[in-house]
């Protein structure tokens, strides 16, 4: 969790967190070269697992150039060429978070090249969908790009940041849906629970946004408390906050819970 403090790992440990997933994402600024990504991949495959281990948390990550920086096709291709050097690292679960930010032609091109990279190396995929008014169009473009690839197994792909108007597109095509929780903007814990009541709890996981903006690593345990307030039993809550993510990630041989 390069954008977070060590105290966040400590809070997660107190809340009962066993493992975290860190998607490769934006660094708060656009990196100027492939070397910047090389160092970043070292950080999330070498250093972050050690930082998490101090709190008995297993750290897993995903590799890519995020859609925000993928607009620069030359840089994106350089980064894609580096990724195979890191794919075999013990904590790498797949390629992500790839996807779209502004639904541009270049972003789509690099999305397709990332999908091919995942297929070539038999990797799972974690996808970011654009926020706000571009989300519906972006989600449809992403689902089309995945469906158009003959070798994609939808059960090994999770499409994140789903909302009320995109969850059905994702789930009906056989992909997993991720609901990324934020304390006050985008999907809040209560809104996510409303969505679970509409779309069911199969192939869905909740995750806490841990980015540069206002976000809260404890969003998932807070959502669990909210479910309890609504009268859901322990089994239902455990399925959503624990068993579902374990089921998805266990498709990688590298994912092992202590
Ligand atoms: Zn994202």
py3Dmol code that shows the C-alpha trace and the ligand (Angstrom):
import py3Dmol

protein = """\
ATOM      1  CA  UNK A   1       0.000   0.000   0.000  1.00  0.00           C
ATOM      2  CA  UNK A   2       2.453   2.567  -1.210  1.00  0.00           C
ATOM      3  CA  UNK A   3       0.000   5.435  -0.718  1.00  0.00           C
ATOM      4  CA  UNK A   4      -0.676   4.501   2.918  1.00  0.00           C
ATOM      5  CA  UNK A   5       1.112   4.630   6.232  1.00  0.00           C
ATOM      6  CA  UNK A   6       2.374   1.740   8.330  1.00  0.00           C
ATOM      7  CA  UNK A   7      -0.327   2.644  10.873  1.00  0.00           C
ATOM      8  CA  UNK A   8      -2.896   1.568   8.262  1.00  0.00           C
ATOM      9  CA  UNK A   9      -1.408  -1.940   8.218  1.00  0.00           C
ATOM     10  CA  UNK A  10      -1.631  -1.959  11.999  1.00  0.00           C
ATOM     11  CA  UNK A  11      -5.318  -0.933  11.932  1.00  0.00           C
ATOM     12  CA  UNK A  12      -6.051  -3.621   9.345  1.00  0.00           C
ATOM     13  CA  UNK A  13      -4.383  -6.243  11.547  1.00  0.00           C
ATOM     14  CA  UNK A  14      -6.493  -5.158  14.558  1.00  0.00           C
ATOM     15  CA  UNK A  15      -9.609  -5.450  12.369  1.00  0.00           C
ATOM     16  CA  UNK A  16      -8.756  -9.091  11.574  1.00  0.00           C
ATOM     17  CA  UNK A  17      -7.404  -8.600   8.062  1.00  0.00           C
ATOM     18  CA  UNK A  18      -5.407 -11.635   6.873  1.00  0.00           C
ATOM     19  CA  UNK A  19      -4.231 -10.463   3.451  1.00  0.00           C
ATOM     20  CA  UNK A  20      -4.235  -7.385   1.241  1.00  0.00           C
ATOM     21  CA  UNK A  21      -4.303  -6.975  -2.529  1.00  0.00           C
ATOM     22  CA  UNK A  22      -2.408  -4.055  -3.982  1.00  0.00           C
ATOM     23  CA  UNK A  23      -3.176  -3.299  -7.635  1.00  0.00           C
ATOM     24  CA  UNK A  24      -0.480  -1.450  -9.568  1.00  0.00           C
ATOM     25  CA  UNK A  25      -1.842   2.071  -9.886  1.00  0.00           C
ATOM     26  CA  UNK A  26      -1.092   5.736 -10.230  1.00  0.00           C
ATOM     27  CA  UNK A  27       1.741   7.138  -8.062  1.00  0.00           C
ATOM     28  CA  UNK A  28       0.070  10.514  -7.485  1.00  0.00           C
ATOM     29  CA  UNK A  29       2.033  11.853 -10.475  1.00  0.00           C
ATOM     30  CA  UNK A  30       2.809  10.542 -13.959  1.00  0.00           C
ATOM     31  CA  UNK A  31       6.101   8.636 -14.009  1.00  0.00           C
ATOM     32  CA  UNK A  32       8.661   9.858 -16.509  1.00  0.00           C
ATOM     33  CA  UNK A  33      10.135   6.544 -17.667  1.00  0.00           C
ATOM     34  CA  UNK A  34       9.947   2.769 -17.663  1.00  0.00           C
ATOM     35  CA  UNK A  35      12.633   2.792 -14.965  1.00  0.00           C
ATOM     36  CA  UNK A  36      10.147   4.493 -12.646  1.00  0.00           C
ATOM     37  CA  UNK A  37       7.836   1.505 -13.078  1.00  0.00           C
ATOM     38  CA  UNK A  38      10.684  -0.973 -12.657  1.00  0.00           C
ATOM     39  CA  UNK A  39      11.422   0.526  -9.239  1.00  0.00           C
ATOM     40  CA  UNK A  40       7.716   0.637  -8.382  1.00  0.00           C
ATOM     41  CA  UNK A  41       7.323  -3.068  -9.235  1.00  0.00           C
ATOM     42  CA  UNK A  42      10.296  -3.832  -6.979  1.00  0.00           C
ATOM     43  CA  UNK A  43       8.621  -1.851  -4.200  1.00  0.00           C
ATOM     44  CA  UNK A  44       5.340  -3.785  -4.406  1.00  0.00           C
ATOM     45  CA  UNK A  45       6.964  -7.204  -4.869  1.00  0.00           C
ATOM     46  CA  UNK A  46       9.859  -6.843  -2.417  1.00  0.00           C
ATOM     47  CA  UNK A  47       9.304  -4.138   0.192  1.00  0.00           C
ATOM     48  CA  UNK A  48       5.533  -3.990   0.732  1.00  0.00           C
ATOM     49  CA  UNK A  49       5.243  -7.741   1.556  1.00  0.00           C
ATOM     50  CA  UNK A  50       7.852  -7.219   4.281  1.00  0.00           C
ATOM     51  CA  UNK A  51       6.051  -4.143   5.667  1.00  0.00           C
ATOM     52  CA  UNK A  52       2.754  -6.075   5.762  1.00  0.00           C
ATOM     53  CA  UNK A  53       4.378  -9.189   7.296  1.00  0.00           C
ATOM     54  CA  UNK A  54       5.306  -7.183  10.408  1.00  0.00           C
ATOM     55  CA  UNK A  55       1.558  -7.145  11.123  1.00  0.00           C
ATOM     56  CA  UNK A  56       1.009 -10.796  10.123  1.00  0.00           C
ATOM     57  CA  UNK A  57      -0.726  -9.678   6.921  1.00  0.00           C
ATOM     58  CA  UNK A  58       0.063 -11.417   3.625  1.00  0.00           C
ATOM     59  CA  UNK A  59       0.607  -8.950   0.799  1.00  0.00           C
ATOM     60  CA  UNK A  60      -0.385  -9.725  -2.795  1.00  0.00           C
ATOM     61  CA  UNK A  61      -0.132  -7.450  -5.811  1.00  0.00           C
ATOM     62  CA  UNK A  62      -1.031  -7.022  -9.471  1.00  0.00           C
ATOM     63  CA  UNK A  63       1.140  -5.543 -12.219  1.00  0.00           C
ATOM     64  CA  UNK A  64       0.426  -3.165 -15.104  1.00  0.00           C
ATOM     65  CA  UNK A  65       0.637   0.419 -16.242  1.00  0.00           C
ATOM     66  CA  UNK A  66      -2.585   1.996 -14.976  1.00  0.00           C
ATOM     67  CA  UNK A  67      -5.064   3.470 -17.494  1.00  0.00           C
ATOM     68  CA  UNK A  68      -4.263   7.034 -16.406  1.00  0.00           C
ATOM     69  CA  UNK A  69      -0.675   6.720 -17.649  1.00  0.00           C
ATOM     70  CA  UNK A  70      -1.475   4.355 -20.541  1.00  0.00           C
ATOM     71  CA  UNK A  71      -2.330   7.312 -22.765  1.00  0.00           C
ATOM     72  CA  UNK A  72       1.411   7.441 -23.586  1.00  0.00           C
ATOM     73  CA  UNK A  73       1.566   4.338 -25.802  1.00  0.00           C
ATOM     74  CA  UNK A  74       5.380   4.317 -26.033  1.00  0.00           C
ATOM     75  CA  UNK A  75       5.785   4.378 -22.257  1.00  0.00           C
ATOM     76  CA  UNK A  76       2.979   1.824 -21.833  1.00  0.00           C
ATOM     77  CA  UNK A  77       4.664  -0.640 -24.192  1.00  0.00           C
ATOM     78  CA  UNK A  78       7.970  -0.190 -22.395  1.00  0.00           C
ATOM     79  CA  UNK A  79       6.244  -1.007 -19.084  1.00  0.00           C
ATOM     80  CA  UNK A  80       4.449  -4.026 -20.576  1.00  0.00           C
ATOM     81  CA  UNK A  81       7.855  -5.325 -21.705  1.00  0.00           C
ATOM     82  CA  UNK A  82       9.171  -5.120 -18.103  1.00  0.00           C
ATOM     83  CA  UNK A  83       6.232  -6.941 -16.482  1.00  0.00           C
ATOM     84  CA  UNK A  84       7.322 -10.522 -17.420  1.00  0.00           C
ATOM     85  CA  UNK A  85      10.442  -9.982 -15.258  1.00  0.00           C
ATOM     86  CA  UNK A  86       8.152  -9.718 -12.210  1.00  0.00           C
ATOM     87  CA  UNK A  87       5.272 -12.088 -13.007  1.00  0.00           C
ATOM     88  CA  UNK A  88       6.943 -15.029 -11.257  1.00  0.00           C
ATOM     89  CA  UNK A  89       7.355 -13.144  -7.959  1.00  0.00           C
ATOM     90  CA  UNK A  90       5.673 -15.001  -5.073  1.00  0.00           C
ATOM     91  CA  UNK A  91       3.097 -12.304  -4.323  1.00  0.00           C
ATOM     92  CA  UNK A  92       1.970 -11.462  -7.886  1.00  0.00           C
ATOM     93  CA  UNK A  93      -1.598 -12.643  -8.562  1.00  0.00           C
ATOM     94  CA  UNK A  94      -2.036 -11.235 -12.062  1.00  0.00           C
ATOM     95  CA  UNK A  95      -2.335  -8.224 -14.338  1.00  0.00           C
ATOM     96  CA  UNK A  96      -4.096  -5.119 -12.983  1.00  0.00           C
ATOM     97  CA  UNK A  97      -5.556  -2.711 -12.436  1.00  0.00           C
ATOM     98  CA  UNK A  98      -5.861  -2.347 -16.158  1.00  0.00           C
ATOM     99  CA  UNK A  99      -8.891  -0.770 -17.808  1.00  0.00           C
ATOM    100  CA  UNK A 100      -9.956   2.648 -18.929  1.00  0.00           C
ATOM    101  CA  UNK A 101      -9.836   6.136 -17.442  1.00  0.00           C
ATOM    102  CA  UNK A 102     -11.178   8.450 -20.143  1.00  0.00           C
ATOM    103  CA  UNK A 103     -12.152   5.755 -22.668  1.00  0.00           C
ATOM    104  CA  UNK A 104      -9.576   7.019 -25.200  1.00  0.00           C
ATOM    105  CA  UNK A 105      -8.311   5.084 -28.222  1.00  0.00           C
ATOM    106  CA  UNK A 106      -4.835   4.761 -26.734  1.00  0.00           C
ATOM    107  CA  UNK A 107      -6.167   3.481 -23.421  1.00  0.00           C
ATOM    108  CA  UNK A 108      -8.204   0.863 -25.277  1.00  0.00           C
ATOM    109  CA  UNK A 109      -5.185  -0.202 -27.327  1.00  0.00           C
ATOM    110  CA  UNK A 110      -3.082  -0.681 -24.188  1.00  0.00           C
ATOM    111  CA  UNK A 111      -5.963  -2.464 -22.443  1.00  0.00           C
ATOM    112  CA  UNK A 112      -6.005  -5.010 -25.292  1.00  0.00           C
ATOM    113  CA  UNK A 113      -2.222  -5.446 -25.068  1.00  0.00           C
ATOM    114  CA  UNK A 114      -2.487  -6.049 -21.315  1.00  0.00           C
ATOM    115  CA  UNK A 115      -5.223  -8.647 -21.906  1.00  0.00           C
ATOM    116  CA  UNK A 116      -2.915 -10.402 -24.371  1.00  0.00           C
ATOM    117  CA  UNK A 117      -0.070 -10.240 -21.819  1.00  0.00           C
ATOM    118  CA  UNK A 118      -2.313 -11.896 -19.217  1.00  0.00           C
ATOM    119  CA  UNK A 119      -3.321 -14.639 -21.675  1.00  0.00           C
ATOM    120  CA  UNK A 120       0.285 -15.250 -22.773  1.00  0.00           C
ATOM    121  CA  UNK A 121       1.370 -15.722 -19.153  1.00  0.00           C
ATOM    122  CA  UNK A 122      -1.807 -17.446 -17.886  1.00  0.00           C
ATOM    123  CA  UNK A 123      -2.556 -14.674 -15.388  1.00  0.00           C
ATOM    124  CA  UNK A 124      -5.738 -13.505 -13.697  1.00  0.00           C
ATOM    125  CA  UNK A 125      -6.941  -9.965 -14.454  1.00  0.00           C
ATOM    126  CA  UNK A 126      -8.078  -7.069 -12.245  1.00  0.00           C
ATOM    127  CA  UNK A 127      -9.867  -4.266 -14.109  1.00  0.00           C
ATOM    128  CA  UNK A 128     -10.492  -0.618 -13.209  1.00  0.00           C
ATOM    129  CA  UNK A 129     -13.587   1.051 -14.677  1.00  0.00           C
ATOM    130  CA  UNK A 130     -13.791   4.806 -15.182  1.00  0.00           C
ATOM    131  CA  UNK A 131     -15.592   6.996 -12.682  1.00  0.00           C
ATOM    132  CA  UNK A 132     -18.690   9.153 -13.136  1.00  0.00           C
ATOM    133  CA  UNK A 133     -20.236   9.822 -16.514  1.00  0.00           C
ATOM    134  CA  UNK A 134     -17.780   7.633 -18.472  1.00  0.00           C
ATOM    135  CA  UNK A 135     -18.405   4.513 -16.375  1.00  0.00           C
ATOM    136  CA  UNK A 136     -21.237   2.912 -18.358  1.00  0.00           C
ATOM    137  CA  UNK A 137     -19.573   3.390 -21.726  1.00  0.00           C
ATOM    138  CA  UNK A 138     -16.167   2.367 -20.337  1.00  0.00           C
ATOM    139  CA  UNK A 139     -17.539  -0.771 -18.697  1.00  0.00           C
ATOM    140  CA  UNK A 140     -19.193  -1.831 -21.966  1.00  0.00           C
ATOM    141  CA  UNK A 141     -15.946  -1.218 -23.906  1.00  0.00           C
ATOM    142  CA  UNK A 142     -13.968  -3.251 -21.349  1.00  0.00           C
ATOM    143  CA  UNK A 143     -16.434  -6.164 -21.351  1.00  0.00           C
ATOM    144  CA  UNK A 144     -16.377  -6.163 -25.173  1.00  0.00           C
ATOM    145  CA  UNK A 145     -12.554  -6.182 -25.230  1.00  0.00           C
ATOM    146  CA  UNK A 146     -12.503  -9.152 -22.817  1.00  0.00           C
ATOM    147  CA  UNK A 147     -15.325 -11.024 -24.573  1.00  0.00           C
ATOM    148  CA  UNK A 148     -13.602 -10.539 -27.932  1.00  0.00           C
ATOM    149  CA  UNK A 149     -10.558 -12.477 -26.735  1.00  0.00           C
ATOM    150  CA  UNK A 150     -11.148 -16.202 -27.301  1.00  0.00           C
ATOM    151  CA  UNK A 151      -8.845 -17.295 -24.486  1.00  0.00           C
ATOM    152  CA  UNK A 152     -10.251 -15.229 -21.610  1.00  0.00           C
ATOM    153  CA  UNK A 153     -11.889 -17.202 -18.806  1.00  0.00           C
ATOM    154  CA  UNK A 154     -14.359 -14.721 -17.220  1.00  0.00           C
ATOM    155  CA  UNK A 155     -14.181 -16.478 -13.851  1.00  0.00           C
ATOM    156  CA  UNK A 156     -10.533 -15.362 -13.594  1.00  0.00           C
ATOM    157  CA  UNK A 157     -11.329 -11.683 -14.205  1.00  0.00           C
ATOM    158  CA  UNK A 158     -12.650  -9.188 -11.653  1.00  0.00           C
ATOM    159  CA  UNK A 159     -14.065  -5.884 -12.865  1.00  0.00           C
ATOM    160  CA  UNK A 160     -13.836  -3.294 -10.139  1.00  0.00           C
ATOM    161  CA  UNK A 161     -15.690  -0.102  -9.207  1.00  0.00           C
ATOM    162  CA  UNK A 162     -19.065  -1.455 -10.317  1.00  0.00           C
ATOM    163  CA  UNK A 163     -22.126   0.646  -9.552  1.00  0.00           C
ATOM    164  CA  UNK A 164     -25.886   0.169  -9.843  1.00  0.00           C
ATOM    165  CA  UNK A 165     -25.877   0.744 -13.615  1.00  0.00           C
ATOM    166  CA  UNK A 166     -22.843  -1.470 -14.422  1.00  0.00           C
ATOM    167  CA  UNK A 167     -22.977  -4.461 -12.030  1.00  0.00           C
ATOM    168  CA  UNK A 168     -25.407  -6.430 -14.199  1.00  0.00           C
ATOM    169  CA  UNK A 169     -23.289  -6.048 -17.366  1.00  0.00           C
ATOM    170  CA  UNK A 170     -20.285  -7.452 -15.494  1.00  0.00           C
ATOM    171  CA  UNK A 171     -22.055 -10.313 -13.692  1.00  0.00           C
ATOM    172  CA  UNK A 172     -24.229 -11.439 -16.618  1.00  0.00           C
ATOM    173  CA  UNK A 173     -21.091 -11.877 -18.733  1.00  0.00           C
ATOM    174  CA  UNK A 174     -19.611 -14.204 -16.111  1.00  0.00           C
ATOM    175  CA  UNK A 175     -17.032 -11.824 -14.645  1.00  0.00           C
ATOM    176  CA  UNK A 176     -16.534 -11.124 -10.967  1.00  0.00           C
ATOM    177  CA  UNK A 177     -17.686  -7.710  -9.763  1.00  0.00           C
ATOM    178  CA  UNK A 178     -15.708  -5.609  -7.313  1.00  0.00           C
ATOM    179  CA  UNK A 179     -17.341  -2.887  -5.232  1.00  0.00           C
ATOM    180  CA  UNK A 180     -14.662  -0.461  -4.132  1.00  0.00           C
ATOM    181  CA  UNK A 181     -15.695   1.352  -0.980  1.00  0.00           C
ATOM    182  CA  UNK A 182     -15.011   4.993  -0.183  1.00  0.00           C
ATOM    183  CA  UNK A 183     -16.070   6.809   2.994  1.00  0.00           C
ATOM    184  CA  UNK A 184     -18.028   9.626   1.367  1.00  0.00           C
ATOM    185  CA  UNK A 185     -17.763   9.640  -2.438  1.00  0.00           C
ATOM    186  CA  UNK A 186     -18.462   6.952  -5.043  1.00  0.00           C
ATOM    187  CA  UNK A 187     -19.655   3.682  -3.441  1.00  0.00           C
ATOM    188  CA  UNK A 188     -20.093   3.961   0.331  1.00  0.00           C
ATOM    189  CA  UNK A 189     -20.574   0.867   2.518  1.00  0.00           C
ATOM    190  CA  UNK A 190     -24.333   1.445   2.683  1.00  0.00           C
ATOM    191  CA  UNK A 191     -24.638   1.851  -1.075  1.00  0.00           C
ATOM    192  CA  UNK A 192     -22.660  -1.376  -1.590  1.00  0.00           C
ATOM    193  CA  UNK A 193     -25.006  -3.286   0.715  1.00  0.00           C
ATOM    194  CA  UNK A 194     -27.994  -1.881  -1.214  1.00  0.00           C
ATOM    195  CA  UNK A 195     -26.366  -3.223  -4.403  1.00  0.00           C
ATOM    196  CA  UNK A 196     -25.794  -6.662  -2.839  1.00  0.00           C
ATOM    197  CA  UNK A 197     -29.508  -6.702  -2.013  1.00  0.00           C
ATOM    198  CA  UNK A 198     -30.280  -6.067  -5.692  1.00  0.00           C
ATOM    199  CA  UNK A 199     -27.625  -8.169  -7.446  1.00  0.00           C
ATOM    200  CA  UNK A 200     -27.003 -10.970  -4.907  1.00  0.00           C
ATOM    201  CA  UNK A 201     -23.751 -12.057  -3.329  1.00  0.00           C
ATOM    202  CA  UNK A 202     -22.388 -14.487  -5.942  1.00  0.00           C
ATOM    203  CA  UNK A 203     -19.095 -13.539  -7.626  1.00  0.00           C
ATOM    204  CA  UNK A 204     -18.947 -10.224  -5.807  1.00  0.00           C
ATOM    205  CA  UNK A 205     -16.339  -8.834  -3.486  1.00  0.00           C
ATOM    206  CA  UNK A 206     -16.002  -5.643  -1.490  1.00  0.00           C
ATOM    207  CA  UNK A 207     -12.676  -3.834  -1.258  1.00  0.00           C
ATOM    208  CA  UNK A 208     -11.473  -0.764   0.590  1.00  0.00           C
ATOM    209  CA  UNK A 209     -10.079   1.990  -1.615  1.00  0.00           C
ATOM    210  CA  UNK A 210      -6.593   2.845  -0.317  1.00  0.00           C
ATOM    211  CA  UNK A 211      -5.583   5.606  -2.688  1.00  0.00           C
ATOM    212  CA  UNK A 212      -4.344   9.198  -2.642  1.00  0.00           C
ATOM    213  CA  UNK A 213      -7.735  10.790  -2.075  1.00  0.00           C
ATOM    214  CA  UNK A 214      -9.992  10.452   0.942  1.00  0.00           C
ATOM    215  CA  UNK A 215     -10.219   6.711   1.459  1.00  0.00           C
ATOM    216  CA  UNK A 216     -10.332   4.290   4.368  1.00  0.00           C
ATOM    217  CA  UNK A 217      -8.591   0.892   4.619  1.00  0.00           C
ATOM    218  CA  UNK A 218     -11.236  -0.125   7.181  1.00  0.00           C
ATOM    219  CA  UNK A 219     -14.148   0.359   4.776  1.00  0.00           C
ATOM    220  CA  UNK A 220     -14.713  -3.401   4.457  1.00  0.00           C
ATOM    221  CA  UNK A 221     -14.950  -4.052   8.233  1.00  0.00           C
ATOM    222  CA  UNK A 222     -17.190  -0.969   8.477  1.00  0.00           C
ATOM    223  CA  UNK A 223     -19.438  -2.435   5.770  1.00  0.00           C
ATOM    224  CA  UNK A 224     -19.509  -5.700   7.759  1.00  0.00           C
ATOM    225  CA  UNK A 225     -20.735  -3.803  10.821  1.00  0.00           C
ATOM    226  CA  UNK A 226     -23.388  -2.099   8.693  1.00  0.00           C
ATOM    227  CA  UNK A 227     -24.564  -5.505   7.424  1.00  0.00           C
ATOM    228  CA  UNK A 228     -24.863  -6.664  11.008  1.00  0.00           C
ATOM    229  CA  UNK A 229     -26.966  -3.578  11.804  1.00  0.00           C
ATOM    230  CA  UNK A 230     -29.299  -4.569   8.948  1.00  0.00           C
ATOM    231  CA  UNK A 231     -29.731  -7.998  10.509  1.00  0.00           C
ATOM    232  CA  UNK A 232     -27.542 -10.160   8.269  1.00  0.00           C
ATOM    233  CA  UNK A 233     -26.079 -13.217   9.978  1.00  0.00           C
ATOM    234  CA  UNK A 234     -22.404 -14.100  10.377  1.00  0.00           C
ATOM    235  CA  UNK A 235     -22.501 -16.619   7.532  1.00  0.00           C
ATOM    236  CA  UNK A 236     -23.759 -14.071   5.001  1.00  0.00           C
ATOM    237  CA  UNK A 237     -21.196 -11.484   6.105  1.00  0.00           C
ATOM    238  CA  UNK A 238     -18.364 -14.024   6.118  1.00  0.00           C
ATOM    239  CA  UNK A 239     -19.243 -15.096   2.561  1.00  0.00           C
ATOM    240  CA  UNK A 240     -18.976 -11.538   1.276  1.00  0.00           C
ATOM    241  CA  UNK A 241     -16.020 -10.132   3.146  1.00  0.00           C
ATOM    242  CA  UNK A 242     -13.908 -13.290   3.389  1.00  0.00           C
ATOM    243  CA  UNK A 243     -14.954 -16.417   1.473  1.00  0.00           C
ATOM    244  CA  UNK A 244     -15.719 -14.690  -1.834  1.00  0.00           C
ATOM    245  CA  UNK A 245     -12.333 -12.960  -2.155  1.00  0.00           C
ATOM    246  CA  UNK A 246     -10.575 -16.151  -1.011  1.00  0.00           C
ATOM    247  CA  UNK A 247     -12.477 -18.123  -3.683  1.00  0.00           C
ATOM    248  CA  UNK A 248     -11.484 -15.687  -6.423  1.00  0.00           C
ATOM    249  CA  UNK A 249      -7.828 -15.339  -5.423  1.00  0.00           C
ATOM    250  CA  UNK A 250      -7.380 -19.075  -4.779  1.00  0.00           C
ATOM    251  CA  UNK A 251      -7.531 -19.533  -8.553  1.00  0.00           C
ATOM    252  CA  UNK A 252      -3.884 -18.497  -8.388  1.00  0.00           C
ATOM    253  CA  UNK A 253      -1.545 -21.174  -6.999  1.00  0.00           C
ATOM    254  CA  UNK A 254       0.374 -18.401  -5.287  1.00  0.00           C
ATOM    255  CA  UNK A 255      -2.518 -17.365  -3.039  1.00  0.00           C
ATOM    256  CA  UNK A 256      -2.191 -19.139   0.303  1.00  0.00           C
ATOM    257  CA  UNK A 257      -3.729 -18.062   3.559  1.00  0.00           C
ATOM    258  CA  UNK A 258      -1.738 -18.635   6.691  1.00  0.00           C
TER     259      UNK A 258
END
"""
ligand_1 = """\
1
ZN
Zn -9.354 1.443 -9.610
"""
view = py3Dmol.view(width=600, height=400)
view.addModel(protein, "pdb")
view.setStyle({"model": 0}, {"cartoon": {"style": "trace"}})
view.addModel(ligand_1, "xyz")
view.setStyle({"model": 1}, {"stick": {}})
view.zoomTo()
view.show()
